[in-house]
Amino acid sequence: MAEPNPFAAPQSNLDGAATGRRQYPNIELIARGQKLVIYAIVVNLASMGLRGAAPALLAFVGLGALALSLIGVYRIATGLEIGSGMRAVCMLLLVIPLANLVVLLVLNSKATRALRDAGYTVGLFGASK
């Protein structure tokens, strides 16, 4: 019985070599969440333009943007496998007026990177295969 040589160089199987890209099992969830986040960004910017208009309309548009943001951030964070603590922090930051845009833009950027790595084409209003 031959003993393995402790001084031999390590051997590895290169047939299934990793490409350095992380694959997410819920890539469709990321794509759907990204569309909602993009729509939320547009509605948030529109609500900033409505500041001088009717307050009732501003409140309605703001609640719609918050709902889109919450659902979109939850979907992206779940798809990207972000931990529940960080997910809760992101959700809390969505109610702060300028911080919500920063959170949405950062998560949109991460989602775009993951989608492109998975072979999706990402345009202005979301991903398509």
C-alpha positions as CSV (number, residue, x, y, z in Angstrom):
1,M,0.0,0.0,0.0
2,A,1.5,3.3,-1.1
3,E,1.5,6.3,1.2
4,P,0.5,9.6,-0.4
5,N,3.4,12.0,-0.7
6,P,3.0,14.9,1.7
7,F,5.3,17.1,-0.4
8,A,3.4,16.6,-3.7
9,A,1.7,19.6,-5.3
10,P,-2.0,19.6,-4.8
11,Q,-4.2,18.3,-7.6
12,S,-7.5,19.6,-8.7
13,N,-10.2,18.7,-11.2
14,L,-10.4,21.5,-13.8
15,D,-13.3,20.1,-15.8
16,G,-15.9,22.1,-13.8
17,A,-13.7,25.1,-13.0
18,A,-15.6,28.0,-11.4
19,T,-15.9,31.1,-13.4
20,G,-15.7,33.4,-10.4
21,R,-19.3,34.4,-10.8
22,R,-21.8,33.6,-8.2
23,Q,-25.0,31.8,-9.4
24,Y,-28.2,32.6,-7.6
25,P,-31.0,30.0,-7.6
26,N,-33.7,32.6,-7.5
27,I,-32.6,34.7,-10.5
28,E,-36.2,35.2,-11.6
29,L,-37.1,36.7,-8.2
30,I,-34.2,39.1,-8.7
31,A,-35.5,40.1,-12.1
32,R,-39.0,40.7,-10.9
33,G,-37.8,42.7,-7.9
34,Q,-35.6,44.8,-10.1
35,K,-38.5,45.9,-12.2
36,L,-40.4,47.0,-9.1
37,V,-37.4,48.8,-7.8
38,I,-36.9,50.7,-11.1
39,Y,-40.6,51.7,-11.1
40,A,-40.2,52.8,-7.5
41,I,-37.3,55.0,-8.4
42,V,-39.3,56.6,-11.2
43,V,-42.3,57.2,-8.9
44,N,-40.1,58.6,-6.1
45,L,-38.6,61.1,-8.5
46,A,-42.0,62.0,-9.8
47,S,-43.2,62.5,-6.2
48,M,-40.3,64.9,-5.6
49,G,-41.5,66.9,-8.6
50,L,-45.0,67.0,-7.1
51,R,-43.9,68.7,-3.9
52,G,-45.5,72.0,-4.9
53,A,-48.7,70.3,-6.1
54,A,-51.6,69.0,-4.1
55,P,-50.6,67.4,-0.8
56,A,-53.2,64.7,-1.2
57,L,-51.8,63.6,-4.5
58,L,-48.3,63.7,-3.1
59,A,-49.3,61.4,-0.2
60,F,-51.0,59.0,-2.6
61,V,-48.0,58.8,-4.9
62,G,-45.6,58.5,-2.0
63,L,-47.5,55.6,-0.6
64,G,-47.4,53.9,-4.0
65,A,-43.7,54.4,-4.2
66,L,-43.2,53.0,-0.7
67,A,-45.2,49.9,-1.5
68,L,-43.3,49.3,-4.7
69,S,-40.0,49.8,-2.9
70,L,-40.8,47.4,0.0
71,I,-41.9,44.6,-2.3
72,G,-39.0,45.1,-4.8
73,V,-36.3,45.4,-2.1
74,Y,-37.7,42.2,-0.4
75,R,-37.6,40.3,-3.6
76,I,-34.1,41.4,-4.6
77,A,-32.7,40.9,-1.1
78,T,-34.3,37.4,-1.0
79,G,-33.0,36.5,-4.4
80,L,-29.5,37.8,-3.6
81,E,-29.5,35.9,-0.4
82,I,-28.9,39.0,1.8
83,G,-29.3,38.2,5.5
84,S,-32.5,39.1,7.4
85,G,-30.8,41.7,9.5
86,M,-29.5,43.7,6.5
87,R,-32.8,43.2,4.8
88,A,-34.6,44.8,7.8
89,V,-32.1,47.7,7.7
90,C,-32.8,48.3,4.0
91,M,-36.6,48.2,4.7
92,L,-36.3,50.7,7.5
93,L,-34.2,53.0,5.3
94,L,-36.9,53.1,2.7
95,V,-39.0,55.5,4.9
96,I,-36.2,58.1,5.1
97,P,-36.7,60.5,2.1
98,L,-33.2,60.6,0.5
99,A,-31.8,57.3,2.0
100,N,-34.5,55.4,0.2
101,L,-33.2,56.4,-3.2
102,V,-29.6,55.4,-2.2
103,V,-30.9,52.0,-1.0
104,L,-32.9,51.5,-4.2
105,L,-29.9,52.5,-6.4
106,V,-27.5,50.2,-4.6
107,L,-29.8,47.2,-4.7
108,N,-30.6,47.9,-8.4
109,S,-26.8,47.9,-9.1
110,K,-26.3,44.6,-7.3
111,A,-29.3,43.1,-9.1
112,T,-28.1,44.3,-12.5
113,R,-24.7,42.7,-11.9
114,A,-26.2,39.3,-10.8
115,L,-28.6,39.3,-13.8
116,R,-25.9,40.1,-16.3
117,D,-23.7,37.3,-14.8
118,A,-26.7,35.0,-15.3
119,G,-27.0,35.9,-19.0
120,Y,-29.8,38.4,-18.9
121,T,-29.9,41.6,-20.9
122,V,-30.6,44.5,-18.5
123,G,-32.1,47.6,-20.0
124,L,-33.6,50.8,-18.7
125,F,-36.7,49.2,-17.3
126,G,-35.5,45.8,-16.2
127,A,-34.1,42.5,-17.4
128,S,-35.1,40.3,-20.3
129,K,-33.6,37.0,-21.2
